[in-house]
């Protein structure tokens, strides 16, 4: 085998190996492709992406599909690739409540996210087991996401109107 044939063979092998690496290791070139693959793997969606938030090591993507909301964790790998992290299947929006939410834990911390169905809600507060209070008053098409890295579990969520009156309160049962 001469030098030219070896170069052609090695180029072909490199392309074939790269193709197998991408298709079998579930690495993607952008976070949205990983998000779509995450939904397909759960037989869910396709969601309308409502909000995307960066965190050290990746992105949280919040989406809406019909009467459902979901949050997916997409992790950055080797600085340029993206991989599906913790994916949360949707929760149904409860139109009869002022807000629908869920809290969860992942490798990157704790999260409370949801959607506001009462237009009077102006502020959300999440209370954690270490006494911290996380607040959000800037919502993304009615969606909110609060994240914290401390080892403190979710305890309570409260929603207030513009005058500070409580509209919704729910405490986690221990």
C-alpha positions as CSV (number, residue, x, y, z in Angstrom):
1,X,0.0,0.0,0.0
2,X,1.5,3.3,-1.0
3,X,1.4,6.6,0.9
4,X,-1.6,8.0,-1.0
5,X,-3.8,4.9,-0.3
6,X,-2.8,5.0,3.4
7,X,-3.9,8.7,3.7
8,X,-7.2,7.9,2.0
9,X,-7.8,4.8,4.2
10,X,-6.9,6.8,7.4
11,X,-9.2,9.7,6.4
12,X,-12.1,7.3,5.8
13,X,-11.4,5.6,9.2
14,X,-11.3,9.0,10.9
15,X,-14.6,10.1,9.4
16,X,-16.2,6.8,10.3
17,X,-14.9,6.8,13.8
18,X,-16.1,10.5,14.3
19,X,-19.5,9.5,13.0
20,X,-19.8,6.6,15.5
21,X,-18.5,8.8,18.3
22,X,-21.3,11.4,17.7
23,X,-24.1,8.9,17.2
24,X,-23.2,6.5,20.0
25,X,-22.0,8.9,22.7
26,X,-24.9,11.3,22.4
27,X,-22.7,14.3,22.0
28,X,-24.2,17.3,20.1
29,X,-22.7,20.5,18.7
30,X,-25.3,22.8,20.2
31,X,-27.6,22.7,23.3
32,X,-30.8,23.0,21.3
33,X,-30.0,19.8,19.4
34,X,-29.4,18.0,22.7
35,X,-32.7,19.4,24.1
36,X,-34.6,18.1,21.1
37,X,-32.9,14.7,21.4
38,X,-33.8,14.7,25.1
39,X,-37.5,15.2,24.3
40,X,-37.5,12.5,21.6
41,X,-35.9,10.0,24.0
42,X,-38.8,10.6,26.4
43,X,-41.4,10.5,23.7
44,X,-42.3,14.1,24.6
45,X,-42.8,17.3,22.7
46,X,-41.7,19.1,20.6
47,X,-41.8,21.9,23.1
48,X,-41.7,25.6,22.4
49,X,-38.6,26.9,24.2
50,X,-39.6,29.6,26.6
51,X,-36.4,30.3,28.5
52,X,-32.8,29.2,28.6
53,X,-30.5,29.9,31.6
54,X,-26.8,29.1,31.8
55,X,-25.2,27.5,34.8
56,X,-21.6,26.4,35.4
57,X,-21.3,23.3,33.2
58,X,-24.4,23.7,31.0
59,X,-27.8,25.2,30.4
60,X,-31.3,24.8,31.7
61,X,-34.0,24.9,29.0
62,X,-37.6,25.4,30.0
63,X,-40.2,24.6,27.5
64,X,-44.0,24.3,27.0
65,X,-45.8,21.6,25.1
66,X,-49.6,22.0,24.8
67,X,-50.8,22.0,28.4
68,X,-47.4,20.8,29.8
69,X,-44.2,22.4,31.0
70,X,-40.7,20.9,31.3
71,X,-37.2,21.7,32.2
72,X,-34.1,19.9,30.8
73,X,-30.6,20.1,31.9
74,X,-28.1,20.1,29.0
75,X,-24.5,19.7,30.1
76,X,-21.4,21.0,28.3
77,X,-18.7,18.4,27.6
78,X,-15.1,19.0,26.6
79,X,-15.9,22.7,26.2
80,X,-17.5,22.4,22.7
81,X,-20.0,19.5,22.9
82,X,-23.4,19.2,24.6
83,X,-25.0,16.2,26.2
84,X,-28.4,15.4,27.7
85,X,-28.3,15.8,31.5
86,X,-31.2,15.4,33.8
87,X,-34.3,15.6,31.7
88,X,-37.6,16.1,33.4
89,X,-40.8,15.1,31.6
90,X,-43.5,17.5,31.6
91,X,-46.0,18.4,34.3
92,X,-49.5,19.3,33.4
93,X,-50.4,23.0,34.0
94,X,-53.1,23.3,36.6
95,X,-55.3,26.1,35.3
96,X,-57.4,26.1,38.5
97,X,-54.4,27.1,40.7
98,X,-52.5,30.4,40.6
99,X,-49.3,28.6,39.7
100,X,-48.0,25.2,38.7
101,X,-44.5,24.2,39.9
102,X,-42.2,21.4,40.6
103,X,-38.9,21.2,42.5
104,X,-36.0,18.8,41.8
105,X,-32.4,18.0,42.5
106,X,-29.6,17.3,40.1
107,X,-25.8,17.1,40.1
108,X,-25.7,20.9,39.9
109,X,-28.0,21.7,42.8
110,X,-31.7,22.2,43.5
111,X,-34.3,23.8,41.2
112,X,-37.9,25.1,41.5
113,X,-39.6,26.0,38.3
114,X,-43.1,26.4,37.0
115,X,-45.6,28.7,35.3
116,X,-47.9,31.4,36.6
117,X,-51.6,31.1,35.7
118,X,-52.8,34.0,37.8
119,X,-51.8,37.3,36.1
120,X,-51.9,39.1,39.5
121,X,-48.8,37.3,40.7
122,X,-45.9,39.8,40.8
123,X,-43.3,37.9,42.9
124,X,-42.4,34.3,43.8
125,X,-40.4,33.2,46.9
126,X,-38.9,29.8,47.6
127,X,-37.8,29.0,51.1
128,X,-35.1,26.4,51.7
129,X,-34.1,24.2,54.6
130,X,-31.1,26.4,55.5
131,X,-33.3,29.4,55.9
132,X,-32.5,31.0,52.5
133,X,-35.2,32.8,50.6
134,X,-34.9,33.0,46.8
135,X,-37.0,35.5,45.0
136,X,-38.0,36.1,41.4
137,X,-40.2,38.9,40.0
138,X,-39.1,38.9,36.4
139,X,-41.0,36.2,34.6
140,X,-40.4,34.8,31.1
141,X,-43.8,34.5,29.5
142,X,-45.2,33.5,32.9
143,X,-42.4,31.0,33.6
144,X,-40.0,31.1,36.5
145,X,-37.0,29.1,37.5
146,X,-35.1,29.4,40.7
147,X,-31.8,27.5,41.3
148,X,-29.5,27.1,44.3
149,X,-26.3,25.1,44.8
150,X,-26.2,24.9,48.6
151,X,-27.1,21.6,50.1
152,X,-30.5,22.9,51.2
153,X,-33.8,21.3,50.3
154,X,-37.0,22.9,49.1
155,X,-39.3,23.8,52.0
156,X,-42.0,26.2,50.8
157,X,-43.1,28.4,47.9
158,X,-45.1,31.6,48.1
159,X,-46.6,33.9,45.5
160,X,-47.5,37.6,46.1
161,X,-49.4,40.2,44.2
162,X,-48.0,43.8,43.5
163,X,-49.2,45.0,46.9
164,X,-47.5,42.1,48.8
165,X,-50.6,40.1,49.6
166,X,-50.2,36.3,49.5
167,X,-51.9,34.7,46.5
168,X,-50.5,31.2,46.8
169,X,-48.6,29.3,49.5
170,X,-47.6,25.7,49.7
171,X,-45.3,23.9,52.1
172,X,-43.5,20.7,51.4
173,X,-44.6,17.9,53.7
174,X,-41.7,16.2,55.4
